Amino acid sequence: MIRMKLALFTLAAALAVPAFAADPVYVKSVEDWRAKADQSLRKDNGWLTLAGRYVMKPGANTFGTGKDCDMVFPPGLGPAHMGTVNVAPGRVEVKLEPGVTMAKDGITMTDKVMGTDSENRDWVQLGRASFHIIERDGKYVLRLADNESEVRRHFGGRVWYGVDERYLVNAKFVEYKPARKIPIVNILDEVSDETAPGYVEFTLGGRRYKLDALDEDGGLFIILRDDTAGKTTYGSGRFLYVEKKPAGGGTFKLDLNTVYNPPCAFSEYTTCPLPPRQNILKVKIEAGEKYPPRKTG
């Protein structure tokens, strides 16, 4: 009887020990990364502040809160007639109405030629409203922000799966020689051909998977969807960024704990890319960011 009790005690003690204990240093590194991702989302002129998206025509585009403007801003974001954006090939200029001013980096002005590419994009501020202008396939789009938006005010934070070291997987980067162009469709059904230098290959649950990767700032940008989509994660898919592109054929650590939601999960005024067919995986990746986010009040 004593031996049986001792055996049962030993078994219970063994069962009480977790089968998997994550490295606390690694867990903290992921949690720190997630905290920065949360702060970036909450910043001024961030995705939570977006209040409008306006595709402009060539020539003059009037803007303001008046119903007769070409671009009608929401109530509270300025006077009825604020100014005009003049669009010409390779040049976009803002000219404000008399008595209206805007600021760029603390400098007050009434007109400005706007930078529109990703390396030289100007945000200008008019009271609580801000906007910048982006170029998309030859079209110019004004993206409006309201730093007092209700979405930003009631945002309670991103929601994540617990950090699980089993989702820090060994992966291999396989180069395409030459690099391929793959079609990427966004939520507006617009298609752009993007450069894919190769794919990442990894094993999860005993099965091998591949994901085409795009070039992004010296690293790899991956758009993917898995079988958690529409259940515990965002339905259209999620993003994954590898900061430094691995050498072709080389192995590296792919951290699925840092899979995160696209801007469309937080704002209706974005045009997020969707995962290509080859990046839709028949597996549940219960790691990274969940959906929906928390709200307050």
C-alpha positions in Angstrom: 0.0 0.0 0.0 2.8 2.4 0.9 4.5 1.6 -2.4 1.3 2.2 -4.3 0.8 5.6 -2.6 4.4 6.5 -3.3 3.9 5.5 -7.0 0.7 7.6 -7.3 2.4 10.6 -5.7 5.3 10.3 -8.1 3.0 10.1 -11.0 1.0 13.1 -9.9 4.1 15.1 -9.4 5.3 14.2 -12.9 2.0 15.2 -14.4 2.1 18.5 -12.5 5.3 19.4 -14.3 4.6 21.2 -17.6 5.6 19.2 -20.7 6.9 22.4 -22.3 8.4 25.4 -20.6 9.3 28.4 -22.8 12.5 30.2 -22.4 11.6 33.3 -20.3 14.1 35.4 -22.2 12.5 34.5 -25.5 9.0 35.1 -24.1 10.0 38.6 -23.0 11.5 39.4 -26.4 8.2 38.5 -28.1 6.2 40.4 -25.5 8.5 43.5 -26.0 8.0 43.2 -29.8 4.2 43.0 -29.3 4.2 46.1 -27.0 6.0 48.1 -29.7 3.5 46.9 -32.3 0.7 48.1 -30.0 2.4 51.5 -29.5 2.9 51.9 -33.3 -0.8 51.3 -33.9 -1.8 53.9 -31.4 0.4 56.7 -32.6 -0.7 60.0 -34.1 -1.7 59.6 -37.7 -1.7 55.8 -37.2 -4.2 53.3 -38.6 -6.6 53.9 -35.7 -6.9 57.6 -36.7 -7.9 57.2 -40.3 -11.1 59.0 -41.2 -11.2 59.0 -45.0 -9.7 57.8 -48.3 -10.2 59.8 -51.4 -9.1 58.9 -54.9 -8.4 62.2 -56.8 -9.0 63.0 -60.4 -6.4 64.9 -62.6 -6.7 68.6 -62.1 -8.4 70.5 -59.3 -9.9 68.6 -56.3 -11.6 70.8 -53.7 -11.8 69.6 -50.1 -13.5 70.6 -46.9 -16.6 69.6 -44.8 -19.0 71.3 -47.3 -21.2 69.0 -49.3 -20.3 70.8 -52.5 -16.6 69.8 -52.2 -15.0 67.1 -54.4 -13.7 65.5 -51.2 -16.1 65.9 -48.3 -14.4 65.6 -44.9 -16.4 64.3 -41.9 -18.1 67.0 -39.7 -15.7 68.6 -37.2 -12.6 68.2 -39.4 -12.4 71.8 -40.6 -14.3 74.6 -42.4 -16.7 74.0 -45.3 -14.1 75.0 -47.9 -10.5 74.3 -46.9 -8.6 74.3 -50.2 -7.8 72.5 -53.4 -5.4 69.7 -54.3 -4.1 70.1 -57.9 -3.0 66.8 -59.4 -0.7 66.6 -62.4 1.6 63.8 -63.5 4.5 63.7 -61.0 3.3 66.8 -59.1 0.6 67.2 -56.4 0.1 70.6 -54.8 -2.1 71.8 -52.0 -3.4 75.4 -52.0 -5.6 76.5 -49.1 -8.4 79.0 -49.0 -7.7 82.5 -47.6 -7.6 82.4 -43.8 -6.9 78.6 -43.7 -3.4 77.4 -42.7 -1.7 74.0 -42.4 1.5 72.9 -40.6 4.3 70.6 -41.6 6.9 69.8 -38.9 5.7 72.9 -37.0 6.1 75.2 -40.0 2.9 77.1 -41.0 2.0 77.3 -44.7 -0.8 78.0 -47.1 0.4 75.9 -50.0 2.7 73.0 -50.5 4.0 70.6 -53.2 3.4 67.2 -51.5 5.8 64.2 -51.4 3.8 61.1 -52.4 6.2 58.2 -52.5 7.0 55.9 -49.5 10.4 57.5 -48.9 9.1 61.1 -49.1 5.5 61.3 -47.8 4.3 64.5 -46.2 1.7 64.7 -43.4 0.2 68.1 -43.0 -2.0 69.2 -40.2 -5.1 71.4 -40.1 -6.4 71.5 -36.6 -7.4 68.0 -35.5 -7.3 66.8 -39.1 -4.2 65.6 -40.9 -3.7 64.2 -44.3 -1.0 62.9 -46.7 -1.1 61.9 -50.3 0.0 58.6 -51.7 0.5 57.3 -55.3 -1.0 54.0 -56.3 -0.4 52.7 -59.8 -0.6 56.2 -61.3 -3.5 57.4 -59.2 -3.2 59.8 -56.3 -5.1 59.1 -53.0 -5.6 61.5 -50.1 -5.6 59.7 -46.8 -7.2 61.6 -44.0 -6.6 61.2 -40.3 -8.5 62.4 -37.2 -6.3 62.1 -34.1 -9.5 62.4 -32.0 -11.3 59.6 -33.8 -13.7 57.3 -32.0 -11.9 54.2 -33.2 -8.7 55.5 -31.5 -10.5 56.6 -28.4 -12.1 53.3 -27.8 -9.2 51.0 -28.8 -8.4 48.7 -25.9 -5.4 47.0 -27.3 -4.3 44.1 -29.6 -5.2 40.6 -28.6 -2.6 37.8 -28.8 -2.2 34.1 -28.3 0.2 33.2 -25.5 3.8 33.0 -26.6 4.5 29.4 -27.6 8.0 28.4 -28.4 6.8 25.6 -30.6 5.9 28.2 -33.1 9.5 29.4 -33.3 10.3 27.0 -36.1 13.4 26.2 -38.2 12.9 27.4 -41.7 14.8 27.5 -45.0 14.7 30.4 -47.5 14.7 29.1 -51.1 15.6 31.7 -53.8 13.8 31.9 -57.1 16.4 32.3 -59.8 15.5 34.7 -61.2 13.1 36.4 -58.8 9.4 36.0 -59.8 6.6 38.4 -60.1 3.5 37.2 -58.4 0.0 38.8 -58.5 -1.2 40.3 -55.2 -4.9 41.2 -55.0 -6.1 43.7 -52.4 -9.5 44.1 -50.8 -10.7 46.4 -53.6 -9.9 43.6 -56.2 -7.0 45.7 -57.5 -4.1 43.6 -58.7 -0.4 44.4 -58.5 2.6 42.3 -59.6 5.0 42.1 -56.7 8.6 40.8 -56.6 9.0 37.5 -54.8 12.7 36.7 -54.3 11.8 33.2 -53.0 9.8 31.2 -50.5 10.3 30.1 -46.9 9.8 26.4 -46.1 9.2 25.0 -42.6 7.7 22.1 -40.8 4.8 22.3 -38.4 3.0 19.4 -36.8 5.1 17.0 -38.9 4.0 18.5 -42.2 6.0 20.8 -44.5 4.7 24.1 -45.6 5.8 26.8 -48.1 5.1 30.6 -48.1 6.0 32.9 -51.0 7.8 36.0 -49.6 7.9 39.6 -51.0 10.9 42.0 -50.8 10.5 44.5 -48.0 13.1 46.9 -46.7 15.9 44.4 -46.9 13.8 41.7 -45.3 10.9 39.4 -46.3 7.2 40.3 -46.1 4.7 37.4 -46.0 1.0 37.5 -46.5 -0.7 34.3 -45.2 -3.9 32.8 -44.1 -4.5 29.6 -42.0 -7.4 27.6 -40.7 -7.9 29.9 -37.7 -9.0 32.7 -40.1 -12.5 33.9 -39.4 -12.6 32.0 -36.1 -10.0 33.3 -33.7 -8.0 35.4 -36.2 -8.7 38.0 -38.8 -10.7 36.5 -41.7 -8.7 37.9 -44.6 -5.3 36.8 -43.3 -2.3 38.0 -41.4 1.1 39.4 -42.0 4.6 38.2 -41.1 7.8 40.1 -41.4 11.4 38.7 -41.4 13.6 41.7 -40.7 16.7 40.4 -42.6 16.5 38.3 -45.7 18.3 35.0 -45.1 20.9 33.7 -47.5 19.5 31.5 -50.2 19.4 27.9 -49.0 20.3 28.9 -45.5 18.3 28.1 -42.4 16.9 30.6 -39.9 14.3 30.9 -37.2 10.8 31.8 -38.4 8.8 33.3 -35.5 5.1 32.6 -36.0 4.5 34.2 -32.6 4.9 37.6 -34.4 2.2 37.0 -37.1 0.1 40.2 -36.9 -3.1 41.6 -38.3 -3.2 43.9 -41.4 -4.4 47.5 -41.1 -7.8 46.5 -42.5 -8.4 44.7 -39.1 -8.5 48.2 -37.5 -9.6 50.6 -40.2 -12.1 50.7 -43.1 -9.9 53.2 -44.9 -7.1 51.0 -45.9 -6.5 48.7 -48.9 -4.8 45.6 -47.6 -3.3 42.9 -49.8 -4.7 39.4 -49.6 -2.7 36.2 -49.4 -1.9 34.6 -52.7 -3.4 31.2 -53.2 -0.2 29.4 -52.4 0.0 31.1 -49.0 -3.3 29.8 -47.8 -2.4 27.0 -45.4 -4.4 24.0 -44.3 -3.2 24.2 -40.7 -4.2 26.1 -37.6 -1.5 28.5 -36.6 -2.7 29.3 -33.1 0.0 31.9 -32.6 0.4 35.6 -33.0 -2.4 38.1 -33.2 -6.1 37.3 -32.6 -9.2 39.2 -33.7 -11.1 41.3 -32.8 -9.1 43.8 -30.8 -10.2 44.9 -27.3 -12.4 48.0 -26.9 -12.9 50.3 -24.0 -16.1 52.1 -23.0 
